[in-house]
Amino acid sequence: MRKRYDFSQARRNPYAKRLKRPVTIRLDEATMAYFRQLAADTELPYQSLINLYLRDCAAHGRRLALSWRASKAGVV
């Protein structure tokens, strides 16, 4: 191993902007169980499957349809 390296001719990684970024999200047990089972079936890491699913949703502009209804007692 050299004591010094010459980086004067180096250039930035052109793919650096495409690298994944670690994030922390909270998922319920049923969701995790679903993706872990899917990971076992497809032999892909569950984090990769979650990323693929979210990327597909973002690429197709999918939105979750939510509607809030007030309960009769006023408690949701």
N, CA, C, O and CB atoms as a CASP TS submission, in Angstrom:
PFRMAT TS
TARGET T0000
AUTHOR 0000-0000-0000
METHOD Language model
MODEL 1
PARENT N/A
ATOM      1  N   MET     1       0.838  -1.162   0.000  1.00  0.00           N
ATOM      2  CA  MET     1       0.000   0.000   0.000  1.00  0.00           C
ATOM      3  C   MET     1       0.896   1.243   0.000  1.00  0.00           C
ATOM      4  O   MET     1       1.876   1.312   0.741  1.00  0.00           O
ATOM      5  CB  MET     1      -0.960  -0.012   1.214  1.00  0.00           C
ATOM      6  N   ARG     2       0.555   2.201  -0.821  1.00  0.00           N
ATOM      7  CA  ARG     2       1.349   3.427  -0.916  1.00  0.00           C
ATOM      8  C   ARG     2       1.110   4.335   0.279  1.00  0.00           C
ATOM      9  O   ARG     2       0.059   4.298   0.918  1.00  0.00           O
ATOM     10  CB  ARG     2       1.024   4.172  -2.207  1.00  0.00           C
ATOM     11  N   LYS     3       2.109   5.144   0.557  1.00  0.00           N
ATOM     12  CA  LYS     3       1.949   6.119   1.622  1.00  0.00           C
ATOM     13  C   LYS     3       1.119   7.299   1.139  1.00  0.00           C
ATOM     14  O   LYS     3       0.409   7.921   1.929  1.00  0.00           O
ATOM     15  CB  LYS     3       3.315   6.594   2.125  1.00  0.00           C
ATOM     16  N   ARG     4       1.202   7.613  -0.151  1.00  0.00           N
ATOM     17  CA  ARG     4       0.452   8.727  -0.730  1.00  0.00           C
ATOM     18  C   ARG     4      -0.123   8.314  -2.082  1.00  0.00           C
ATOM     19  O   ARG     4       0.470   7.530  -2.823  1.00  0.00           O
ATOM     20  CB  ARG     4       1.354   9.980  -0.882  1.00  0.00           C
ATOM     21  N   TYR     5      -1.269   8.854  -2.369  1.00  0.00           N
ATOM     22  CA  TYR     5      -1.907   8.624  -3.656  1.00  0.00           C
ATOM     23  C   TYR     5      -2.101   9.964  -4.347  1.00  0.00           C
ATOM     24  O   TYR     5      -2.333  10.984  -3.697  1.00  0.00           O
ATOM     25  CB  TYR     5      -3.263   7.880  -3.490  1.00  0.00           C
ATOM     26  N   ASP     6      -2.004   9.951  -5.672  1.00  0.00           N
ATOM     27  CA  ASP     6      -2.169  11.171  -6.455  1.00  0.00           C
ATOM     28  C   ASP     6      -3.600  11.232  -6.988  1.00  0.00           C
ATOM     29  O   ASP     6      -3.971  10.452  -7.866  1.00  0.00           O
ATOM     30  CB  ASP     6      -1.137  11.230  -7.623  1.00  0.00           C
ATOM     31  N   PHE     7      -4.400  12.153  -6.460  1.00  0.00           N
ATOM     32  CA  PHE     7      -5.776  12.323  -6.896  1.00  0.00           C
ATOM     33  C   PHE     7      -5.939  13.549  -7.788  1.00  0.00           C
ATOM     34  O   PHE     7      -7.063  13.999  -8.012  1.00  0.00           O
ATOM     35  CB  PHE     7      -6.693  12.431  -5.694  1.00  0.00           C
ATOM     36  N   SER     8      -4.847  14.093  -8.297  1.00  0.00           N
ATOM     37  CA  SER     8      -4.927  15.309  -9.105  1.00  0.00           C
ATOM     38  C   SER     8      -5.678  15.076 -10.416  1.00  0.00           C
ATOM     39  O   SER     8      -6.269  16.012 -10.954  1.00  0.00           O
ATOM     40  CB  SER     8      -3.528  15.834  -9.398  1.00  0.00           C
ATOM     41  N   GLN     9      -5.667  13.868 -10.932  1.00  0.00           N
ATOM     42  CA  GLN     9      -6.368  13.552 -12.177  1.00  0.00           C
ATOM     43  C   GLN     9      -7.722  12.871 -11.929  1.00  0.00           C
ATOM     44  O   GLN     9      -8.389  12.445 -12.871  1.00  0.00           O
ATOM     45  CB  GLN     9      -5.496  12.657 -13.045  1.00  0.00           C
ATOM     46  N   ALA    10      -8.114  12.776 -10.668  1.00  0.00           N
ATOM     47  CA  ALA    10      -9.357  12.092 -10.316  1.00  0.00           C
ATOM     48  C   ALA    10     -10.566  12.926 -10.721  1.00  0.00           C
ATOM     49  O   ALA    10     -10.488  14.150 -10.833  1.00  0.00           O
ATOM     50  CB  ALA    10      -9.400  11.793  -8.810  1.00  0.00           C
ATOM     51  N   ARG    11     -11.662  12.251 -10.933  1.00  0.00           N
ATOM     52  CA  ARG    11     -12.923  12.954 -11.206  1.00  0.00           C
ATOM     53  C   ARG    11     -14.003  12.351 -10.323  1.00  0.00           C
ATOM     54  O   ARG    11     -13.892  11.214  -9.865  1.00  0.00           O
ATOM     55  CB  ARG    11     -13.322  12.859 -12.723  1.00  0.00           C
ATOM     56  N   ARG    12     -15.044  13.130 -10.095  1.00  0.00           N
ATOM     57  CA  ARG    12     -16.131  12.673  -9.232  1.00  0.00           C
ATOM     58  C   ARG    12     -16.876  11.504  -9.863  1.00  0.00           C
ATOM     59  O   ARG    12     -16.926  11.356 -11.084  1.00  0.00           O
ATOM     60  CB  ARG    12     -17.101  13.819  -8.942  1.00  0.00           C
ATOM     61  N   ASN    13     -17.444  10.693  -9.006  1.00  0.00           N
ATOM     62  CA  ASN    13     -18.245   9.558  -9.460  1.00  0.00           C
ATOM     63  C   ASN    13     -19.509  10.090 -10.143  1.00  0.00           C
ATOM     64  O   ASN    13     -20.302  10.772  -9.493  1.00  0.00           O
ATOM     65  CB  ASN    13     -18.609   8.611  -8.265  1.00  0.00           C
ATOM     66  N   PRO    14     -19.720   9.800 -11.426  1.00  0.00           N
ATOM     67  CA  PRO    14     -20.907  10.316 -12.116  1.00  0.00           C
ATOM     68  C   PRO    14     -22.208   9.684 -11.613  1.00  0.00           C
ATOM     69  O   PRO    14     -23.293  10.202 -11.880  1.00  0.00           O
ATOM     70  CB  PRO    14     -20.774  10.080 -13.609  1.00  0.00           C
ATOM     71  N   TYR    15     -22.106   8.587 -10.901  1.00  0.00           N
ATOM     72  CA  TYR    15     -23.289   7.889 -10.411  1.00  0.00           C
ATOM     73  C   TYR    15     -23.579   8.192  -8.947  1.00  0.00           C
ATOM     74  O   TYR    15     -24.500   7.615  -8.370  1.00  0.00           O
ATOM     75  CB  TYR    15     -23.124   6.402 -10.598  1.00  0.00           C
ATOM     76  N   ALA    16     -22.811   9.082  -8.341  1.00  0.00           N
ATOM     77  CA  ALA    16     -22.949   9.359  -6.911  1.00  0.00           C
ATOM     78  C   ALA    16     -24.347   9.861  -6.563  1.00  0.00           C
ATOM     79  O   ALA    16     -24.866   9.539  -5.494  1.00  0.00           O
ATOM     80  CB  ALA    16     -21.909  10.381  -6.472  1.00  0.00           C
ATOM     81  N   LYS    17     -24.969  10.648  -7.452  1.00  0.00           N
ATOM     82  CA  LYS    17     -26.301  11.168  -7.167  1.00  0.00           C
ATOM     83  C   LYS    17     -27.353  10.072  -7.195  1.00  0.00           C
ATOM     84  O   LYS    17     -28.434  10.237  -6.630  1.00  0.00           O
ATOM     85  CB  LYS    17     -26.663  12.252  -8.159  1.00  0.00           C
ATOM     86  N   ARG    18     -27.052   8.966  -7.838  1.00  0.00           N
ATOM     87  CA  ARG    18     -28.009   7.871  -7.953  1.00  0.00           C
ATOM     88  C   ARG    18     -27.898   6.861  -6.816  1.00  0.00           C
ATOM     89  O   ARG    18     -28.702   5.932  -6.730  1.00  0.00           O
ATOM     90  CB  ARG    18     -27.820   7.169  -9.268  1.00  0.00           C
ATOM     91  N   LEU    19     -26.913   7.036  -5.949  1.00  0.00           N
ATOM     92  CA  LEU    19     -26.724   6.093  -4.856  1.00  0.00           C
ATOM     93  C   LEU    19     -27.886   6.170  -3.881  1.00  0.00           C
ATOM     94  O   LEU    19     -28.556   7.196  -3.770  1.00  0.00           O
ATOM     95  CB  LEU    19     -25.403   6.363  -4.132  1.00  0.00           C
ATOM     96  N   LYS    20     -28.110   5.090  -3.191  1.00  0.00           N
ATOM     97  CA  LYS    20     -29.193   5.040  -2.217  1.00  0.00           C
ATOM     98  C   LYS    20     -28.795   5.769  -0.943  1.00  0.00           C
ATOM     99  O   LYS    20     -27.620   5.850  -0.585  1.00  0.00           O
ATOM    100  CB  LYS    20     -29.571   3.586  -1.904  1.00  0.00           C
ATOM    101  N   ARG    21     -29.795   6.288  -0.284  1.00  0.00           N
ATOM    102  CA  ARG    21     -29.594   7.033   0.950  1.00  0.00           C
ATOM    103  C   ARG    21     -30.313   6.304   2.084  1.00  0.00           C
ATOM    104  O   ARG    21     -31.486   5.960   1.942  1.00  0.00           O
ATOM    105  CB  ARG    21     -30.107   8.501   0.812  1.00  0.00           C
ATOM    106  N   PRO    22     -29.638   6.066   3.193  1.00  0.00           N
ATOM    107  CA  PRO    22     -30.304   5.382   4.295  1.00  0.00           C
ATOM    108  C   PRO    22     -31.333   6.286   4.969  1.00  0.00           C
ATOM    109  O   PRO    22     -31.069   7.460   5.229  1.00  0.00           O
ATOM    110  CB  PRO    22     -29.276   4.905   5.318  1.00  0.00           C
ATOM    111  N   VAL    23     -32.505   5.726   5.247  1.00  0.00           N
ATOM    112  CA  VAL    23     -33.561   6.435   5.954  1.00  0.00           C
ATOM    113  C   VAL    23     -34.156   5.501   6.999  1.00  0.00           C
ATOM    114  O   VAL    23     -34.002   4.283   6.920  1.00  0.00           O
ATOM    115  CB  VAL    23     -34.656   6.944   4.970  1.00  0.00           C
ATOM    116  N   THR    24     -34.825   6.076   7.960  1.00  0.00           N
ATOM    117  CA  THR    24     -35.506   5.292   8.980  1.00  0.00           C
ATOM    118  C   THR    24     -37.003   5.514   8.825  1.00  0.00           C
ATOM    119  O   THR    24     -37.470   6.653   8.835  1.00  0.00           O
ATOM    120  CB  THR    24     -35.023   5.679  10.416  1.00  0.00           C
ATOM    121  N   ILE    25     -37.752   4.431   8.681  1.00  0.00           N
ATOM    122  CA  ILE    25     -39.204   4.522   8.620  1.00  0.00           C
ATOM    123  C   ILE    25     -39.786   3.511   9.598  1.00  0.00           C
ATOM    124  O   ILE    25     -39.147   2.516   9.941  1.00  0.00           O
ATOM    125  CB  ILE    25     -39.729   4.272   7.170  1.00  0.00           C
ATOM    126  N   ARG    26     -40.979   3.776  10.029  1.00  0.00           N
ATOM    127  CA  ARG    26     -41.659   2.861  10.953  1.00  0.00           C
ATOM    128  C   ARG    26     -42.741   2.124  10.181  1.00  0.00           C
ATOM    129  O   ARG    26     -43.642   2.740   9.611  1.00  0.00           O
ATOM    130  CB  ARG    26     -42.267   3.628  12.180  1.00  0.00           C
ATOM    131  N   LEU    27     -42.644   0.804  10.169  1.00  0.00           N
ATOM    132  CA  LEU    27     -43.620  -0.041   9.479  1.00  0.00           C
ATOM    133  C   LEU    27     -44.223  -1.003  10.478  1.00  0.00           C
ATOM    134  O   LEU    27     -43.539  -1.468  11.390  1.00  0.00           O
ATOM    135  CB  LEU    27     -42.970  -0.812   8.296  1.00  0.00           C
ATOM    136  N   ASP    28     -45.503  -1.304  10.311  1.00  0.00           N
ATOM    137  CA  ASP    28     -46.132  -2.235  11.235  1.00  0.00           C
ATOM    138  C   ASP    28     -45.690  -3.667  10.936  1.00  0.00           C
ATOM    139  O   ASP    28     -45.133  -3.957   9.877  1.00  0.00           O
ATOM    140  CB  ASP    28     -47.661  -2.116  11.158  1.00  0.00           C
ATOM    141  N   GLU    29     -45.951  -4.538  11.881  1.00  0.00           N
ATOM    142  CA  GLU    29     -45.493  -5.929  11.768  1.00  0.00           C
ATOM    143  C   GLU    29     -46.097  -6.652  10.566  1.00  0.00           C
ATOM    144  O   GLU    29     -45.419  -7.450   9.919  1.00  0.00           O
ATOM    145  CB  GLU    29     -45.834  -6.689  13.035  1.00  0.00           C
ATOM    146  N   ALA    30     -47.360  -6.380  10.265  1.00  0.00           N
ATOM    147  CA  ALA    30     -48.001  -7.059   9.131  1.00  0.00           C
ATOM    148  C   ALA    30     -47.326  -6.675   7.818  1.00  0.00           C
ATOM    149  O   ALA    30     -47.140  -7.522   6.945  1.00  0.00           O
ATOM    150  CB  ALA    30     -49.504  -6.715   9.074  1.00  0.00           C
ATOM    151  N   THR    31     -46.960  -5.411   7.676  1.00  0.00           N
ATOM    152  CA  THR    31     -46.277  -4.962   6.463  1.00  0.00           C
ATOM    153  C   THR    31     -44.903  -5.611   6.355  1.00  0.00           C
ATOM    154  O   THR    31     -44.512  -6.078   5.285  1.00  0.00           O
ATOM    155  CB  THR    31     -46.146  -3.428   6.450  1.00  0.00           C
ATOM    156  N   MET    32     -44.179  -5.638   7.456  1.00  0.00           N
ATOM    157  CA  MET    32     -42.858  -6.266   7.447  1.00  0.00           C
ATOM    158  C   MET    32     -42.959  -7.760   7.144  1.00  0.00           C
ATOM    159  O   MET    32     -42.144  -8.300   6.395  1.00  0.00           O
ATOM    160  CB  MET    32     -42.156  -6.050   8.792  1.00  0.00           C
ATOM    161  N   ALA    33     -43.944  -8.417   7.715  1.00  0.00           N
ATOM    162  CA  ALA    33     -44.126  -9.850   7.464  1.00  0.00           C
ATOM    163  C   ALA    33     -44.416 -10.091   5.984  1.00  0.00           C
ATOM    164  O   ALA    33     -43.898 -11.039   5.393  1.00  0.00           O
ATOM    165  CB  ALA    33     -45.273 -10.418   8.338  1.00  0.00           C
ATOM    166  N   TYR    34     -45.241  -9.235   5.391  1.00  0.00           N
ATOM    167  CA  TYR    34     -45.560  -9.366   3.962  1.00  0.00           C
ATOM    168  C   TYR    34     -44.300  -9.264   3.112  1.00  0.00           C
ATOM    169  O   TYR    34     -44.064 -10.113   2.253  1.00  0.00           O
ATOM    170  CB  TYR    34     -46.572  -8.287   3.533  1.00  0.00           C
ATOM    171  N   PHE    35     -43.487  -8.232   3.343  1.00  0.00           N
ATOM    172  CA  PHE    35     -42.292  -8.037   2.522  1.00  0.00           C
ATOM    173  C   PHE    35     -41.222  -9.080   2.824  1.00  0.00           C
ATOM    174  O   PHE    35     -40.467  -9.460   1.929  1.00  0.00           O
ATOM    175  CB  PHE    35     -41.727  -6.642   2.741  1.00  0.00           C
ATOM    176  N   ARG    36     -41.146  -9.544   4.056  1.00  0.00           N
ATOM    177  CA  ARG    36     -40.172 -10.598   4.368  1.00  0.00           C
ATOM    178  C   ARG    36     -40.563 -11.913   3.694  1.00  0.00           C
ATOM    179  O   ARG    36     -39.702 -12.641   3.199  1.00  0.00           O
ATOM    180  CB  ARG    36     -40.060 -10.798   5.896  1.00  0.00           C
ATOM    181  N   GLN    37     -41.870 -12.217   3.677  1.00  0.00           N
ATOM    182  CA  GLN    37     -42.322 -13.427   2.992  1.00  0.00           C
ATOM    183  C   GLN    37     -42.086 -13.305   1.488  1.00  0.00           C
ATOM    184  O   GLN    37     -41.640 -14.257   0.847  1.00  0.00           O
ATOM    185  CB  GLN    37     -43.815 -13.690   3.281  1.00  0.00           C
ATOM    186  N   LEU    38     -42.382 -12.146   0.933  1.00  0.00           N
ATOM    187  CA  LEU    38     -42.138 -11.904  -0.485  1.00  0.00           C
ATOM    188  C   LEU    38     -40.647 -12.016  -0.802  1.00  0.00           C
ATOM    189  O   LEU    38     -40.268 -12.520  -1.859  1.00  0.00           O
ATOM    190  CB  LEU    38     -42.669 -10.520  -0.894  1.00  0.00           C
ATOM    191  N   ALA    39     -39.812 -11.548   0.111  1.00  0.00           N
ATOM    192  CA  ALA    39     -38.366 -11.644  -0.062  1.00  0.00           C
ATOM    193  C   ALA    39     -37.917 -13.107  -0.068  1.00  0.00           C
ATOM    194  O   ALA    39     -37.058 -13.493  -0.861  1.00  0.00           O
ATOM    195  CB  ALA    39     -37.640 -10.869   1.050  1.00  0.00           C
ATOM    196  N   ALA    40     -38.492 -13.903   0.805  1.00  0.00           N
ATOM    197  CA  ALA    40     -38.149 -15.328   0.847  1.00  0.00           C
ATOM    198  C   ALA    40     -38.581 -16.022  -0.436  1.00  0.00           C
ATOM    199  O   ALA    40     -37.864 -16.879  -0.954  1.00  0.00           O
ATOM    200  CB  ALA    40     -38.804 -16.007   2.063  1.00  0.00           C
ATOM    201  N   ASP    41     -39.755 -15.651  -0.953  1.00  0.00           N
ATOM    202  CA  ASP    41     -40.268 -16.269  -2.182  1.00  0.00           C
ATOM    203  C   ASP    41     -39.453 -15.877  -3.417  1.00  0.00           C
ATOM    204  O   ASP    41     -39.237 -16.700  -4.307  1.00  0.00           O
ATOM    205  CB  ASP    41     -41.725 -15.880  -2.389  1.00  0.00           C
ATOM    206  N   THR    42     -39.003 -14.620  -3.470  1.00  0.00           N
ATOM    207  CA  THR    42     -38.301 -14.126  -4.653  1.00  0.00           C
ATOM    208  C   THR    42     -36.786 -14.171  -4.516  1.00  0.00           C
ATOM    209  O   THR    42     -36.066 -13.934  -5.486  1.00  0.00           O
ATOM    210  CB  THR    42     -38.730 -12.720  -4.943  1.00  0.00           C
ATOM    211  N   GLU    43     -36.300 -14.476  -3.315  1.00  0.00           N
ATOM    212  CA  GLU    43     -34.869 -14.517  -3.017  1.00  0.00           C
ATOM    213  C   GLU    43     -34.201 -13.159  -3.266  1.00  0.00           C
ATOM    214  O   GLU    43     -33.061 -13.086  -3.724  1.00  0.00           O
ATOM    215  CB  GLU    43     -34.188 -15.598  -3.862  1.00  0.00           C
ATOM    216  N   LEU    44     -34.933 -12.093  -2.956  1.00  0.00           N
ATOM    217  CA  LEU    44     -34.408 -10.733  -2.996  1.00  0.00           C
ATOM    218  C   LEU    44     -34.484 -10.161  -1.589  1.00  0.00           C
ATOM    219  O   LEU    44     -35.373 -10.541  -0.828  1.00  0.00           O
ATOM    220  CB  LEU    44     -35.196  -9.841  -4.014  1.00  0.00           C
ATOM    221  N   PRO    45     -33.587  -9.266  -1.223  1.00  0.00           N
ATOM    222  CA  PRO    45     -33.676  -8.646   0.101  1.00  0.00           C
ATOM    223  C   PRO    45     -34.972  -7.847   0.256  1.00  0.00           C
ATOM    224  O   PRO    45     -35.418  -7.193  -0.687  1.00  0.00           O
ATOM    225  CB  PRO    45     -32.465  -7.734   0.344  1.00  0.00           C
ATOM    226  N   TYR    46     -35.571  -7.903   1.441  1.00  0.00           N
ATOM    227  CA  TYR    46     -36.854  -7.231   1.635  1.00  0.00           C
ATOM    228  C   TYR    46     -36.734  -5.723   1.474  1.00  0.00           C
ATOM    229  O   TYR    46     -37.682  -5.081   1.024  1.00  0.00           O
ATOM    230  CB  TYR    46     -37.416  -7.557   3.007  1.00  0.00           C
ATOM    231  N   GLN    47     -35.589  -5.140   1.831  1.00  0.00           N
ATOM    232  CA  GLN    47     -35.409  -3.701   1.660  1.00  0.00           C
ATOM    233  C   GLN    47     -35.407  -3.325   0.181  1.00  0.00           C
ATOM    234  O   GLN    47     -35.914  -2.268  -0.193  1.00  0.00           O
ATOM    235  CB  GLN    47     -34.106  -3.242   2.326  1.00  0.00           C
ATOM    236  N   SER    48     -34.841  -4.183  -0.654  1.00  0.00           N
ATOM    237  CA  SER    48     -34.853  -3.938  -2.096  1.00  0.00           C
ATOM    238  C   SER    48     -36.274  -4.015  -2.637  1.00  0.00           C
ATOM    239  O   SER    48     -36.652  -3.232  -3.508  1.00  0.00           O
ATOM    240  CB  SER    48     -33.949  -4.947  -2.827  1.00  0.00           C
ATOM    241  N   LEU    49     -37.061  -4.954  -2.126  1.00  0.00           N
ATOM    242  CA  LEU    49     -38.456  -5.071  -2.570  1.00  0.00           C
ATOM    243  C   LEU    49     -39.270  -3.840  -2.175  1.00  0.00           C
ATOM    244  O   LEU    49     -40.071  -3.344  -2.967  1.00  0.00           O
ATOM    245  CB  LEU    49     -39.099  -6.336  -1.981  1.00  0.00           C
ATOM    246  N   ILE    50     -39.070  -3.353  -0.963  1.00  0.00           N
ATOM    247  CA  ILE    50     -39.770  -2.147  -0.531  1.00  0.00           C
ATOM    248  C   ILE    50     -39.360  -0.977  -1.413  1.00  0.00           C
ATOM    249  O   ILE    50     -40.206  -0.179  -1.814  1.00  0.00           O
ATOM    250  CB  ILE    50     -39.476  -1.838   0.957  1.00  0.00           C
ATOM    251  N   ASN    51     -38.067  -0.867  -1.719  1.00  0.00           N
ATOM    252  CA  ASN    51     -37.588   0.211  -2.582  1.00  0.00           C
ATOM    253  C   ASN    51     -38.197   0.100  -3.979  1.00  0.00           C
ATOM    254  O   ASN    51     -38.623   1.106  -4.546  1.00  0.00           O
ATOM    255  CB  ASN    51     -36.053   0.185  -2.669  1.00  0.00           C
ATOM    256  N   LEU    52     -38.242  -1.094  -4.531  1.00  0.00           N
ATOM    257  CA  LEU    52     -38.837  -1.285  -5.862  1.00  0.00           C
ATOM    258  C   LEU    52     -40.312  -0.902  -5.869  1.00  0.00           C
ATOM    259  O   LEU    52     -40.787  -0.275  -6.816  1.00  0.00           O
ATOM    260  CB  LEU    52     -38.674  -2.741  -6.318  1.00  0.00           C
ATOM    261  N   TYR    53     -41.031  -1.275  -4.826  1.00  0.00           N
ATOM    262  CA  TYR    53     -42.449  -0.950  -4.735  1.00  0.00           C
ATOM    263  C   TYR    53     -42.661   0.557  -4.658  1.00  0.00           C
ATOM    264  O   TYR    53     -43.496   1.111  -5.373  1.00  0.00           O
ATOM    265  CB  TYR    53     -43.073  -1.633  -3.519  1.00  0.00           C
ATOM    266  N   LEU    54     -41.901   1.214  -3.787  1.00  0.00           N
ATOM    267  CA  LEU    54     -42.036   2.660  -3.648  1.00  0.00           C
ATOM    268  C   LEU    54     -41.602   3.390  -4.916  1.00  0.00           C
ATOM    269  O   LEU    54     -42.210   4.393  -5.288  1.00  0.00           O
ATOM    270  CB  LEU    54     -41.222   3.152  -2.460  1.00  0.00           C
ATOM    271  N   ARG    55     -40.558   2.900  -5.582  1.00  0.00           N
ATOM    272  CA  ARG    55     -40.110   3.508  -6.834  1.00  0.00           C
ATOM    273  C   ARG    55     -41.188   3.391  -7.902  1.00  0.00           C
ATOM    274  O   ARG    55     -41.414   4.334  -8.660  1.00  0.00           O
ATOM    275  CB  ARG    55     -38.808   2.851  -7.320  1.00  0.00           C
ATOM    276  N   ASP    56     -41.858   2.238  -7.968  1.00  0.00           N
ATOM    277  CA  ASP    56     -42.940   2.040  -8.935  1.00  0.00           C
ATOM    278  C   ASP    56     -44.099   2.998  -8.642  1.00  0.00           C
ATOM    279  O   ASP    56     -44.669   3.583  -9.563  1.00  0.00           O
ATOM    280  CB  ASP    56     -43.434   0.572  -8.904  1.00  0.00           C
ATOM    281  N   CYS    57     -44.443   3.155  -7.377  1.00  0.00           N
ATOM    282  CA  CYS    57     -45.515   4.097  -7.004  1.00  0.00           C
ATOM    283  C   CYS    57     -45.146   5.516  -7.414  1.00  0.00           C
ATOM    284  O   CYS    57     -45.980   6.246  -7.950  1.00  0.00           O
ATOM    285  CB  CYS    57     -45.790   4.040  -5.481  1.00  0.00           C
ATOM    286  N   ALA    58     -43.906   5.909  -7.167  1.00  0.00           N
ATOM    287  CA  ALA    58     -43.466   7.266  -7.512  1.00  0.00           C
ATOM    288  C   ALA    58     -43.421   7.456  -9.024  1.00  0.00           C
ATOM    289  O   ALA    58     -43.805   8.514  -9.523  1.00  0.00           O
ATOM    290  CB  ALA    58     -42.083   7.555  -6.905  1.00  0.00           C
ATOM    291  N   ALA    59     -42.961   6.455  -9.755  1.00  0.00           N
ATOM    292  CA  ALA    59     -42.848   6.564 -11.216  1.00  0.00           C
ATOM    293  C   ALA    59     -44.214   6.696 -11.876  1.00  0.00           C
ATOM    294  O   ALA    59     -44.349   7.380 -12.890  1.00  0.00           O
ATOM    295  CB  ALA    59     -42.116   5.350 -11.785  1.00  0.00           C
ATOM    296  N   HIS    60     -45.228   6.045 -11.309  1.00  0.00           N
ATOM    297  CA  HIS    60     -46.562   6.074 -11.892  1.00  0.00           C
ATOM    298  C   HIS    60     -47.478   7.097 -11.231  1.00  0.00           C
ATOM    299  O   HIS    60     -48.658   7.189 -11.569  1.00  0.00           O
ATOM    300  CB  HIS    60     -47.184   4.713 -11.801  1.00  0.00           C
ATOM    301  N   GLY    61     -46.940   7.860 -10.294  1.00  0.00           N
ATOM    302  CA  GLY    61     -47.721   8.908  -9.631  1.00  0.00           C
ATOM    303  C   GLY    61     -48.901   8.380  -8.848  1.00  0.00           C
ATOM    304  O   GLY    61     -49.938   9.037  -8.752  1.00  0.00           O
ATOM    305  N   ARG    62     -48.743   7.186  -8.285  1.00  0.00           N
ATOM    306  CA  ARG    62     -49.843   6.602  -7.512  1.00  0.00           C
ATOM    307  C   ARG    62     -50.007   7.345  -6.196  1.00  0.00           C
ATOM    308  O   ARG    62     -49.030   7.733  -5.555  1.00  0.00           O
ATOM    309  CB  ARG    62     -49.596   5.099  -7.252  1.00  0.00           C
ATOM    310  N   ARG    63     -51.248   7.532  -5.813  1.00  0.00           N
ATOM    311  CA  ARG    63     -51.560   8.180  -4.543  1.00  0.00           C
ATOM    312  C   ARG    63     -52.546   7.309  -3.779  1.00  0.00           C
ATOM    313  O   ARG    63     -53.405   6.653  -4.368  1.00  0.00           O
ATOM    314  CB  ARG    63     -52.138   9.610  -4.766  1.00  0.00           C
ATOM    315  N   LEU    64     -52.410   7.315  -2.496  1.00  0.00           N
ATOM    316  CA  LEU    64     -53.304   6.565  -1.637  1.00  0.00           C
ATOM    317  C   LEU    64     -54.623   7.316  -1.514  1.00  0.00           C
ATOM    318  O   LEU    64     -54.626   8.513  -1.230  1.00  0.00           O
ATOM    319  CB  LEU    64     -52.670   6.330  -0.249  1.00  0.00           C
ATOM    320  N   ALA    65     -55.732   6.636  -1.723  1.00  0.00           N
ATOM    321  CA  ALA    65     -57.048   7.267  -1.607  1.00  0.00           C
ATOM    322  C   ALA    65     -57.511   7.160  -0.154  1.00  0.00           C
ATOM    323  O   ALA    65     -57.853   6.078   0.324  1.00  0.00           O
ATOM    324  CB  ALA    65     -58.087   6.601  -2.580  1.00  0.00           C
ATOM    325  N   LEU    66     -57.515   8.274   0.523  1.00  0.00           N
ATOM    326  CA  LEU    66     -57.939   8.318   1.915  1.00  0.00           C
ATOM    327  C   LEU    66     -59.182   9.177   2.041  1.00  0.00           C
ATOM    328  O   LEU    66     -59.310  10.216   1.394  1.00  0.00           O
ATOM    329  CB  LEU    66     -56.814   8.856   2.818  1.00  0.00           C
ATOM    330  N   SER    67     -60.081   8.731   2.872  1.00  0.00           N
ATOM    331  CA  SER    67     -61.230   9.572   3.197  1.00  0.00           C
ATOM    332  C   SER    67     -61.529   9.370   4.679  1.00  0.00           C
ATOM    333  O   SER    67     -61.638   8.240   5.157  1.00  0.00           O
ATOM    334  CB  SER    67     -62.485   9.224   2.297  1.00  0.00           C
ATOM    335  N   TRP    68     -61.658  10.466   5.384  1.00  0.00           N
ATOM    336  CA  TRP    68     -61.889  10.432   6.812  1.00  0.00           C
ATOM    337  C   TRP    68     -63.366  10.639   7.074  1.00  0.00           C
ATOM    338  O   TRP    68     -63.978  11.576   6.560  1.00  0.00           O
ATOM    339  CB  TRP    68     -61.045  11.495   7.539  1.00  0.00           C
ATOM    340  N   ARG    69     -63.921   9.769   7.864  1.00  0.00           N
ATOM    341  CA  ARG    69     -65.329   9.870   8.242  1.00  0.00           C
ATOM    342  C   ARG    69     -65.420  10.063   9.745  1.00  0.00           C
ATOM    343  O   ARG    69     -64.722   9.395  10.509  1.00  0.00           O
ATOM    344  CB  ARG    69     -66.126   8.611   7.797  1.00  0.00           C
ATOM    345  N   ALA    70     -66.270  10.966  10.159  1.00  0.00           N
ATOM    346  CA  ALA    70     -66.482  11.152  11.591  1.00  0.00           C
ATOM    347  C   ALA    70     -67.383  10.025  12.089  1.00  0.00           C
ATOM    348  O   ALA    70     -68.369   9.675  11.441  1.00  0.00           O
ATOM    349  CB  ALA    70     -67.110  12.557  11.896  1.00  0.00           C
ATOM    350  N   SER    71     -67.045   9.475  13.217  1.00  0.00           N
ATOM    351  CA  SER    71     -67.891   8.429  13.784  1.00  0.00           C
ATOM    352  C   SER    71     -69.095   9.060  14.482  1.00  0.00           C
ATOM    353  O   SER    71     -69.123  10.266  14.729  1.00  0.00           O
ATOM    354  CB  SER    71     -67.086   7.547  14.774  1.00  0.00           C
ATOM    355  N   LYS    72     -70.071   8.239  14.790  1.00  0.00           N
ATOM    356  CA  LYS    72     -71.290   8.751  15.438  1.00  0.00           C
ATOM    357  C   LYS    72     -71.003   9.317  16.818  1.00  0.00           C
ATOM    358  O   LYS    72     -71.654  10.269  17.248  1.00  0.00           O
ATOM    359  CB  LYS    72     -72.336   7.646  15.548  1.00  0.00           C
ATOM    360  N   ALA    73     -70.040   8.744  17.508  1.00  0.00           N
ATOM    361  CA  ALA    73     -69.716   9.211  18.856  1.00  0.00           C
ATOM    362  C   ALA    73     -68.723  10.373  18.818  1.00  0.00           C
ATOM    363  O   ALA    73     -68.374  10.927  19.860  1.00  0.00           O
ATOM    364  CB  ALA    73     -69.148   8.062  19.693  1.00  0.00           C
ATOM    365  N   GLY    74     -68.277  10.733  17.642  1.00  0.00           N
ATOM    366  CA  GLY    74     -67.331  11.829  17.511  1.00  0.00           C
ATOM    367  C   GLY    74     -65.880  11.404  17.703  1.00  0.00           C
ATOM    368  O   GLY    74     -64.973  12.236  17.660  1.00  0.00           O
ATOM    369  N   VAL    75     -65.663  10.117  17.912  1.00  0.00           N
ATOM    370  CA  VAL    75     -64.319   9.583  18.079  1.00  0.00           C
ATOM    371  C   VAL    75     -64.016   8.699  16.885  1.00  0.00           C
ATOM    372  O   VAL    75     -64.821   7.851  16.498  1.00  0.00           O
ATOM    373  CB  VAL    75     -64.177   8.794  19.418  1.00  0.00           C
ATOM    374  N   VAL    76     -62.859   8.908  16.318  1.00  0.00           N
ATOM    375  CA  VAL    76     -62.467   8.121  15.139  1.00  0.00           C
ATOM    376  C   VAL    76     -61.724   6.888  15.570  1.00  0.00           C
ATOM    377  O   VAL    76     -61.308   6.092  14.728  1.00  0.00           O
ATOM    378  CB  VAL    76     -61.602   8.951  14.177  1.00  0.00           C
TER
END
